[in-house]
Amino acid sequence: MSITIYHNPHCSKSRQTLRILEQHGVTPTIVEYLTDVPSAADIERLLDLLGVDVRDIIRTGESTYTDLQLHDPNLGRAELVQAIVDNPILLQRPIVVSGDRATIGRPPNNVLSLL
């Protein structure tokens, strides 16, 4: 089973999700998305796999969200995806991908649905 985790090692939920995977014998591919920034195509793929709107994977509590006025309802999907690419701290974490399925590890036990 090939699993990828979009991971921020400074985030407790991300670390907990990684720990759950490892406890279940999974050694995932780790993408530290703050330094290995996903492309717009990567973000689009994640959205498709998650089956969610782009706003569902944006961290609205980040100051960058407010500074860029991303709450503006007139912003489209492409603009919001580009905002994530330009400011990866905005990406909800962790996101775990297994084949053609994905989940957000909030709460961390969400990852169990992929195992």
C-alpha positions as CSV (number, residue, x, y, z in Angstrom):
1,M,0.0,0.0,0.0
2,S,1.5,3.3,-1.1
3,I,0.5,6.2,1.2
4,T,1.7,9.8,1.0
5,I,1.3,12.3,3.8
6,Y,1.5,16.1,3.2
7,H,3.1,16.8,6.5
8,N,4.2,19.7,8.7
9,P,6.5,18.3,11.4
10,H,5.7,21.3,13.6
11,C,2.0,20.5,13.7
12,S,0.8,18.2,16.5
13,K,-2.1,16.8,14.4
14,S,0.3,16.0,11.6
15,R,2.7,14.2,13.9
16,Q,-0.1,12.3,15.5
17,T,-1.4,11.2,12.1
18,L,2.0,10.1,11.0
19,R,2.4,8.1,14.2
20,I,-0.9,6.3,13.6
21,L,0.2,5.3,10.1
22,E,3.5,4.0,11.5
23,Q,1.7,2.1,14.3
24,H,-0.2,0.3,11.6
25,G,2.9,-0.7,9.8
26,V,2.8,2.0,7.1
27,T,5.9,3.8,6.1
28,P,4.4,6.7,4.1
29,T,6.1,8.9,1.6
30,I,6.4,12.2,3.5
31,V,6.0,15.5,1.6
32,E,7.0,18.4,3.9
33,Y,4.8,20.8,1.9
34,L,6.3,23.9,3.5
35,T,9.6,23.2,1.8
36,D,8.5,20.9,-1.0
37,V,5.6,23.1,-2.1
38,P,2.9,21.3,-4.1
39,S,2.1,22.7,-7.5
40,A,-1.3,24.0,-8.6
41,A,-1.8,20.6,-10.3
42,D,-1.0,18.8,-7.1
43,I,-3.5,20.9,-5.1
44,E,-6.1,20.3,-7.8
45,R,-5.5,16.5,-7.6
46,L,-5.8,16.7,-3.8
47,L,-9.1,18.5,-4.1
48,D,-10.4,15.9,-6.5
49,L,-9.3,13.0,-4.3
50,L,-10.8,14.7,-1.2
51,G,-14.0,15.6,-3.0
52,V,-14.1,19.0,-1.3
53,D,-14.1,22.7,-2.2
54,V,-10.8,24.5,-2.2
55,R,-12.0,26.6,0.8
56,D,-12.2,23.3,2.8
57,I,-8.4,22.9,2.7
58,I,-7.5,26.5,3.5
59,R,-6.4,27.3,7.0
60,T,-8.6,30.3,7.7
61,G,-6.9,31.1,11.0
62,E,-3.6,32.0,9.4
63,S,-2.7,35.7,9.3
64,T,-1.9,35.2,5.6
65,Y,-5.5,34.3,5.0
66,T,-6.6,37.6,6.4
67,D,-3.8,39.6,4.9
68,L,-4.6,38.3,1.4
69,Q,-8.3,38.8,2.0
70,L,-9.0,35.2,0.9
71,H,-12.4,35.4,2.6
72,D,-13.6,37.3,-0.4
73,P,-16.4,35.2,-1.9
74,N,-15.6,36.5,-5.4
75,L,-12.3,34.7,-5.5
76,G,-12.5,31.6,-7.7
77,R,-11.0,28.1,-7.3
78,A,-7.9,28.9,-9.4
79,E,-7.1,32.0,-7.4
80,L,-7.4,30.2,-4.1
81,V,-5.3,27.3,-5.3
82,Q,-2.6,29.7,-6.4
83,A,-2.8,31.4,-3.0
84,I,-2.0,28.0,-1.4
85,V,0.9,27.4,-3.9
86,D,2.3,30.8,-3.1
87,N,1.7,30.5,0.7
88,P,1.8,26.8,1.6
89,I,1.2,27.5,5.2
90,L,-2.5,27.9,4.1
91,L,-2.8,24.2,3.3
92,Q,-4.8,22.2,5.8
93,R,-2.7,19.6,7.4
94,P,-2.1,16.8,7.2
95,I,-3.6,15.4,4.0
96,V,-3.0,11.7,3.5
97,V,-3.4,10.1,0.1
98,S,-3.7,6.4,-0.7
99,G,-4.3,5.5,-4.3
100,D,-7.4,7.3,-5.5
101,R,-8.6,8.2,-2.0
102,A,-7.5,10.9,0.4
103,T,-8.5,12.4,3.8
104,I,-7.6,15.3,6.0
105,G,-6.0,14.1,9.3
106,R,-8.2,16.2,11.5
107,P,-8.8,14.4,13.7
108,P,-5.8,12.2,13.2
109,N,-8.0,9.0,13.3
110,N,-9.5,10.0,10.0
111,V,-6.5,8.3,8.4
112,L,-7.8,4.9,9.6
113,S,-10.4,5.1,6.8
114,L,-7.5,4.7,4.3
115,L,-6.0,1.6,5.9
